[in-house]
């Protein structure tokens, strides 16, 4: 169950990154003049990674709680 859950969160992370990359490509040029490239990249990498790390354990804990009840 954990292996499948981790795999599912990896696919979700990939989809989020792909969607976000497409969104960033459509942003106006002024956006990139306002924010530094390093800040944008840091947010993309760290925030999506953190979201994936929350998704997997949260789903697993809810499943364990429901089974325990």
Order of alpha helices (4+ residues) and beta strands (2+ residues): alpha-alpha-alpha
